[in-house]
Amino acid sequence: MTIAYDDFARVDVRVGTVRRAAPFPEARKLSIKLWVDFGPTIGEKKTSAQITKYYRPEALVGRQVAAVVNFPPKQIGKFLSEVLVLGFPDTDGAVVLIGPDRPVPDGGKLF
């Protein structure tokens, strides 16, 4: 299935820096809560991610990640997820986060 460029352009993928991260033991599947700074225009947004195989909360702080910022918020238990952090599955289906390989300004839009 092919899409038009306009379809791709509607998905707002931005880069942000993880400012805080904490375990999310209340989640049905092992997850980590993230607070990601997308710069002055978007600000800080929170999310949860099933990324416990490769990541620990303390190691995520300061890391830049890519996320979709224009999905509607989703309630996950008592936690409101505001963005979708992006990753690829490894051979076992565990998430490997994606982000820039060099520092870039928070809030930068993927193109």
N, C-alpha and C positions, 0 to 999 in steps of 0.2 A: 504494500500500500504506500503510495506516495502522498505527500502533503505539499501544500503551497507554502511559500516563505511566510506569508501572513499568518498561517497556522502556527509555525514555529515562533514567530515574533510575539504571539500572545502569551507564551510561556515566559514568565519573567524570572530568569535564573541570574542570581547575584552572588557575589563573593562576600563573605563575612568572616570575622575573627571570633572564635569561641572565647568568651570572657569568663564564663562559669560553667561547670559541669558537675553533675551529682548523680549517684545511683538512683534508680527508679524502681525500688523493690515492689511497689504496689502494682506495677504493670503485669499483665498476664504473661508476656514473654519478656525475658531479661532485656532491660533497656537502660539507657542513660539519658538524663535530662540535660539539655544544652541551652545556654543563653548566648545567642550569637549577635554580634554588633555588625550591622550593615551600613554603618556610616551615618552622617547627619541627616540625610533625607529620609531614610527608612527607619533608622534607630535600631534598638535592640529587640530581637524577637526570640521567643522560646520554642523549643521543640523537644520531642523525645525520639530516640533512634535505637534500633536493635543492633547495636554495634559492639557488644560486649566481648566477642571472640578476640578481636584485635586491639581494642582500645580500653583504657582505664580513664575515669574522669579526670584525674590530676594531669594526665599526659595530654589531654585534649585542649587544655587552656592555652591560648596563644596560637593555636593552629587555625589556618584559614581553610574554610570549607565552601562548597558550592551548594546553593539551596534554591528551590522554587519559592518565591516570596508572594505570589499572587493566587495561591489556593485559599479557599475559605478555611478559617480555623477549625480544628477538629478536637473534640473533647476526648481525652484518653484517661479514663478514671477521673480523678480530681484535678488533672493537669490539662491545660488548654494548649495544644500544639498549634503554633501560628505559621510555621514554614515547614517545608519538606527538604531535609538535608539529603544530598545525592551521593550515591555510591554504586559500585558494581559488585555482583556476587562473585565469590571465589568458586573453586570447583565443588565445595560443599554447600554453597548457598549463603555463606556468611558475608556480611557487607564490608567492602573495602571503600572507605571514603574517597571522594575526589575533591581536588582543590588545585590551585595554581602551584607550579613548581618553583615560582619566585614570588616574593611579596608584592602584592598589588593593593591599591587603595580599596578599603572596605566600601561595599555598595556598587562596585563595578559590575556592569551588565555583560553577560555572556553574549557573544555574537559570532 
